[in-house]
Structure formats: C-alpha cells, structure tokens
C-alpha cells in the first residue's frame, strides 16, 4: 500500500481537525486555569494603571497658567 492511498484528503482533514480541537481545549484549559487566575486579574487592570499614574502626576503639579501669573 502506498502513502498516497493511506494519506488522502479525508485523512489529512480528520487529523488536522483532531489537532486543532486538542489545541483549542489546551488554550481553554490555560485561560481558565485556577492557578493563573490572579495573574490574569492583575493583567486585566493594566489599561487603568496609566490613568492612576496620570492622576497622581496631575495632583502634584500646578497648571502652567498659575505659574505664569506669579
């Protein structure tokens, strides 16, 4: 039996479907893993970290026009 007869398009499609399904469940397990929950919660807050930093800087500095009037 030749390789061409064993590995036809249907077989390759089935193998790729199984591999993609395994990869999908692996990513799902990784994403919802309880031991990574804390890290993902901290990462979810990163977009707001810049806002907090900018607010702290704004509280420490006076506006430019106040300095000019002095």
Secondary structure by P-SEA (a helix, b strand, c coil): ccccccccaaaaaaaaaaaaaaaaaaaaaaaacccaaaaaaaaaaccaaaaaaaaaaaaacccaaaaaac
